[in-house]
Amino acid sequence: MEKYSFPEMFNYIIGGLFVLIVFSIAYAYLKPHRLHHSRPLSTLALKGSYLVYLIVTLLVIYFASLSGGGLSEVFDGPEFFVFLLVLFVPTVAIFSRKITHFSTKRVWFNLIFAAVNILMILTVLLLYRF
């Protein structure tokens, strides 16, 4: 086993705490245990897929930042712009779900963006892997 210096170990710990804090804040904001009474399945699909997307993305960022060259080495060139798209689209969707424009078609909105979240999970895993 390699010996790690104190700053390296501190980075591992701080990064892990950051992942836990961000995920905890998202869980507290979304309250996935409280489902809408008239559309529980689509709400669960949206909130659950977003939380899975978030934990996968946070772990990819964590592992990529701790690799040799950091995030710039893992996501370089056009991959970086795709990664930015992957970061912002699901988050914008989860914040815009309560806009009154979408309130009449909320079930479709929830299902479409649940599918988008799953697509973003696959995209971030493919970007990290290759």
C-alpha positions as CSV (number, residue, x, y, z in Angstrom):
1,M,0.0,0.0,0.0
2,E,1.3,3.4,-0.9
3,K,1.9,5.9,1.8
4,Y,-0.1,9.1,1.4
5,S,1.0,12.4,2.7
6,F,-1.3,14.4,5.0
7,P,-2.5,16.8,2.3
8,E,-3.5,13.9,0.0
9,M,-5.4,12.2,2.8
10,F,-7.0,15.4,3.8
11,N,-8.2,15.9,0.2
12,Y,-9.8,12.4,0.2
13,I,-11.6,13.2,3.4
14,I,-12.7,16.7,2.4
15,G,-13.9,15.3,-1.0
16,G,-15.9,12.6,0.7
17,L,-17.5,15.0,3.1
18,F,-18.4,17.3,0.2
19,V,-20.2,14.4,-1.6
20,L,-22.1,13.6,1.6
21,I,-23.1,17.2,2.3
22,V,-24.2,18.0,-1.3
23,F,-26.2,14.7,-1.4
24,S,-27.8,15.4,2.0
25,I,-28.8,18.9,1.0
26,A,-30.4,17.6,-2.2
27,Y,-32.2,14.9,-0.3
28,A,-33.5,17.5,2.2
29,Y,-34.7,19.8,-0.6
30,L,-36.4,17.1,-2.7
31,K,-38.0,15.1,0.2
32,P,-38.4,11.9,-1.8
33,H,-40.3,10.3,1.0
34,R,-43.1,12.9,0.5
35,L,-44.8,12.1,-2.8
36,H,-47.6,14.0,-4.5
37,H,-51.0,12.4,-3.7
38,S,-52.3,12.6,-7.3
39,R,-49.1,11.6,-9.2
40,P,-46.9,9.5,-6.8
41,L,-45.2,7.2,-9.4
42,S,-44.1,10.0,-11.7
43,T,-42.9,12.1,-8.7
44,L,-41.0,9.1,-7.3
45,A,-39.5,8.5,-10.8
46,L,-38.3,12.0,-11.1
47,K,-36.9,12.4,-7.6
48,G,-35.4,9.0,-7.4
49,S,-33.7,9.3,-10.8
50,Y,-32.4,12.7,-9.9
51,L,-30.9,11.4,-6.6
52,V,-29.3,8.5,-8.4
53,Y,-27.9,10.9,-11.1
54,L,-26.6,13.2,-8.4
55,I,-24.7,10.5,-6.4
56,V,-23.2,9.0,-9.6
57,T,-22.1,12.4,-10.8
58,L,-20.7,13.4,-7.4
59,L,-18.7,10.1,-7.2
60,V,-17.4,10.5,-10.8
61,I,-16.3,14.0,-9.9
62,Y,-14.7,12.8,-6.7
63,F,-12.8,9.9,-8.3
64,A,-11.8,12.1,-11.3
65,S,-10.5,14.9,-9.2
66,L,-8.4,12.5,-7.1
67,S,-6.9,10.9,-10.2
68,G,-3.4,11.9,-11.5
69,G,-4.3,14.9,-13.6
70,G,-7.6,15.8,-12.0
71,L,-10.8,16.8,-13.8
72,S,-9.0,18.5,-16.6
73,E,-7.2,15.3,-17.5
74,V,-10.3,13.1,-17.4
75,F,-12.7,15.6,-19.2
76,D,-10.7,17.4,-21.8
77,G,-11.7,19.2,-25.0
78,P,-15.2,18.6,-26.2
79,E,-15.9,16.1,-23.4
80,F,-15.7,19.0,-21.0
81,F,-18.6,20.8,-22.7
82,V,-20.7,17.6,-22.7
83,F,-19.9,17.2,-19.0
84,L,-21.1,20.7,-18.3
85,L,-24.3,19.9,-20.1
86,V,-24.7,16.7,-18.0
87,L,-24.2,18.8,-14.9
88,F,-26.8,21.5,-15.6
89,V,-29.7,19.9,-17.5
90,P,-31.0,17.7,-14.7
91,T,-30.5,20.4,-12.1
92,V,-32.4,23.0,-14.1
93,A,-35.2,20.5,-14.7
94,I,-35.5,19.6,-11.0
95,F,-35.6,23.3,-10.1
96,S,-38.1,24.2,-12.8
97,R,-40.6,21.4,-12.0
98,K,-42.8,23.8,-9.9
99,I,-43.1,26.4,-12.6
100,T,-46.8,27.0,-13.3
101,H,-46.3,26.4,-17.0
102,F,-45.6,22.8,-16.3
103,S,-48.2,22.2,-13.6
104,T,-50.9,21.0,-16.0
105,K,-48.6,18.5,-17.7
106,R,-46.6,17.5,-14.6
107,V,-46.8,13.8,-15.1
108,W,-45.3,14.0,-18.5
109,F,-42.7,16.5,-17.3
110,N,-41.7,14.1,-14.5
111,L,-41.5,11.1,-16.7
112,I,-39.6,12.8,-19.5
113,F,-37.0,14.3,-17.1
114,A,-36.7,10.9,-15.3
115,A,-35.7,9.5,-18.6
116,V,-33.3,12.4,-19.2
117,N,-31.7,11.8,-15.8
118,I,-31.1,8.2,-16.7
119,L,-29.6,9.3,-20.0
120,M,-27.3,11.7,-18.1
121,I,-26.2,8.9,-15.7
122,L,-25.2,6.8,-18.7
123,T,-23.5,9.8,-20.3
124,V,-21.4,10.7,-17.3
125,L,-20.4,7.0,-16.8
126,L,-19.4,6.8,-20.5
127,L,-17.4,10.1,-20.3
128,Y,-15.6,8.9,-17.2
129,R,-14.9,5.4,-18.5
130,F,-13.6,6.3,-21.9
